[in-house]
Amino acid sequence: MKYKTEQEDFWAGEFGVEYSKRNSREVTVAPNIRLFSRIFERTQGITSLIEFGSNIGSNLTAIRSLLPRVDLAAIEINEFAREELAKIEACQVYAESILSYSSEKKYDMTLVKGVLIHINPDELQSVYRKLYDSSRRYICIAEYYNPRPVEVVYRGHERRLFKRDFAGEIMDRFDDLALIDYGFIYHRDPVFPQDDLTWFLLEKQDRKSKA
Ligand SMILES: C[S@@+](CC[C@H](N)C(=O)[O-])C[C@H]1O[C@@H](n2cnc3c(N)ncnc32)[C@H](O)[C@@H]1O
């Protein structure tokens, strides 16, 4: 498969396979149940959700346990990860890159967690547009935050991890988005540790006029 960016090749290939093997759902689902229960208590009426870059589905599995009737969808570039995703019931899997994903379909929430940091910065505006257009109401972003764009060496690899204020940039671009809540999860949490992610829950405020 020929991808547009070196970052997509990286995740579609062996690195993405090894990452998927390291992150078993047994370990990651409980901290995600805690995280998403905090996020969902600030929402209403979510019946459908798409995750951009879902890996093996740790977030989606947690979400399904909190919202058993929710329709799920996932965009995932790595084939090994998709084999695990296929085991989640009633989850539509888009076997492609977020950069090639194109659909008119809307979901009550679009979710991206630990993925914008790995997108080529030149492509971010197009990904912001897809997160926005695919959402009927909410956008949830959980990423490594930095007030200014910076690059960090990722497991010895250059040009693979970029931190910035992703949520702030999306709100600057789409002015009907309101910040509903935000928070931080800490790798030293004594019970439910996760990577040091900052999460943001955004809502389209004039969705009736745009429907
Ligand atoms: C660090 S993992 C995060 C996985 C998951 N969101 C989570 O929170 O556990 C990044 C995931 O995004 C996927 N990914 C990276 N770039 C992608 C792209 N351009 N299109 C689709 N998936 C991508 C990777 O294959 C990997 O599964």
The ligand as an SDF file (V2000), in Angstrom:
LIG
                    3D

 27 29  0  0  0  0  0  0  0  0999 V2000
   -0.7400    5.3630   19.8520 C   0  0  0  0  0  0  0  0  0  0  0  0
   -1.9630    4.3680   19.0950 S   0  0  0  0  0  0  0  0  0  0  0  0
   -3.4490    4.8810   19.9450 C   0  0  0  0  0  0  0  0  0  0  0  0
   -4.5190    3.8490   19.8400 C   0  0  0  0  0  0  0  0  0  0  0  0
   -5.8470    4.1690   20.5040 C   0  0  0  0  0  0  0  0  0  0  0  0
   -6.4550    5.3700   19.9860 N   0  0  0  0  0  0  0  0  0  0  0  0
   -5.7170    4.2560   21.9980 C   0  0  0  0  0  0  0  0  0  0  0  0
   -6.0120    5.3000   22.5800 O   0  0  0  0  0  0  0  0  0  0  0  0
   -5.3340    3.2280   22.5980 O   0  0  0  0  0  0  0  0  0  0  0  0
   -2.1310    5.0900   17.4750 C   0  0  0  0  0  0  0  0  0  0  0  0
   -3.0750    4.2810   16.5920 C   0  0  0  0  0  0  0  0  0  0  0  0
   -3.4560    5.0670   15.4720 O   0  0  0  0  0  0  0  0  0  0  0  0
   -3.2510    4.3230   14.2900 C   0  0  0  0  0  0  0  0  0  0  0  0
   -2.9190    5.2820   13.2360 N   0  0  0  0  0  0  0  0  0  0  0  0
   -1.8380    6.0990   13.1530 C   0  0  0  0  0  0  0  0  0  0  0  0
   -1.8990    6.8620   12.0530 N   0  0  0  0  0  0  0  0  0  0  0  0
   -3.0440    6.5260   11.4150 C   0  0  0  0  0  0  0  0  0  0  0  0
   -3.6600    6.9510   10.2170 C   0  0  0  0  0  0  0  0  0  0  0  0
   -3.1080    7.8980    9.4470 N   0  0  0  0  0  0  0  0  0  0  0  0
   -4.8380    6.4010    9.8670 N   0  0  0  0  0  0  0  0  0  0  0  0
   -5.4210    5.4370   10.6350 C   0  0  0  0  0  0  0  0  0  0  0  0
   -4.8830    4.9750   11.7850 N   0  0  0  0  0  0  0  0  0  0  0  0
   -3.7030    5.5210   12.1690 C   0  0  0  0  0  0  0  0  0  0  0  0
   -2.1160    3.3870   14.6120 C   0  0  0  0  0  0  0  0  0  0  0  0
   -2.0670    2.2800   13.7530 O   0  0  0  0  0  0  0  0  0  0  0  0
   -2.4470    3.0240   16.0620 C   0  0  0  0  0  0  0  0  0  0  0  0
   -3.3360    1.9530   16.1060 O   0  0  0  0  0  0  0  0  0  0  0  0
  1  2  1  0
  2  3  1  0
  2 10  1  0
  3  4  1  0
  4  5  1  0
  5  6  1  0
  5  7  1  0
  7  8  2  0
  7  9  1  0
 10 11  1  0
 11 12  1  0
 11 26  1  0
 12 13  1  0
 13 14  1  0
 13 24  1  0
 14 15  1  0
 14 23  1  0
 15 16  2  0
 16 17  1  0
 17 18  1  0
 17 23  2  0
 18 19  1  0
 18 20  2  0
 20 21  1  0
 21 22  2  0
 22 23  1  0
 24 25  1  0
 24 26  1  0
 26 27  1  0
M  CHG  2   2   1   9  -1
M  END
$$$$
